[in-house]
């Protein structure tokens, strides 16, 4: 449990029995982990009234991730009733993450070829220069917003560079990303749907022009992901225009949202866990294991989905074909059967085989780049502002699937004391900010 939260077995059992993903309690977004713990202990395969199942145990998630034939990522059947025949439906059933082999294999090979460890290592000097320039800029101010002024600015630039998006065109990317990914929440309001559909239309219109320009002036397919997608494989088919455009949207969104959350979550956690901050300041080489712990402890992506292609059974619960499955990454990453003392942030934790990037064939294609961005951003921020502190309560976006902050007021005053756990207050914003 988090500090200050301790339920008796009777209360935890009742919480698990009453848990409903579509009607969450008011305090869930601030701290979902006691709810996940209750579910994992008392109803690890929770069946909801609509027939879907919510999984919270590490080993159950790994089993589903690895069996792509029995547990499909294709979302056409699930998303058509939710989105209707809309741009959101077209996008979220075309992008890499919601496709099955062989299409998924082809897309992943094309994208992953430009994101290998060798290619990512070449990006490090440019990334350090970007981070240092952001730090120089914010150093002139007493207070900043950690998300708007730092964490959110880094992945926009990196993914923008990978796809060759001109710097002057990158302003709308964050708003588009939040609107499109916000539509993946378990509940979708009419306003959020309208915002997401508008964002898809605007991104498609922009990318059509970008693709036309790149066809006329191709870049190096070794480092330019868009050129690589356009050219396709030497001995295979090229992507159709729809696949090409929607997977560009996917790259811009996935590479931006999860990395922003990782950096923002980590810097807030280091305010809540001052001993972890001191360790990283005194031992900066520990940043590699620390990033893995930030990923485990506050996973940027908390939920995944699959659908059964035939009858299946998990944890003694029978599931007919067509059963929708919620994979609770946030719960699995605090499973005490896998991680000793799971509710403690331990920057030196090893081994740490978390599921923040998924597992199996669908493991995140950009994980090497995301790790590098986090290591550079967090370590250089700490070196520059070792005594930074919160200047007000951080604001969460009120979302379940993606866990992060939309605003984090931050004081850069080098004379400020390192705050203790009780100095931090988290508030909730019930809507999607764009």
PyMOL commands that set and color helices and strands:
alter all, ss='L'
color gray80, all
select helices_A, chain A and resi 9-18+33-42+58-66+76-83+87-92+96-98+103-112+117-138+146-163+167-169+173-182+190-216+225-231+241-272+274-282+284-297+329-332+360-362+367-384+421-423
alter helices_A, ss='H'
color red, helices_A
select strands_A, chain A and resi 45-47+53-55+71-72+143-145+303-308+312-314+317-319+324-328+389-390+394-396+405-407+409-411+426-428
alter strands_A, ss='S'
color yellow, strands_A
deselect
rebuild
show_as cartoon
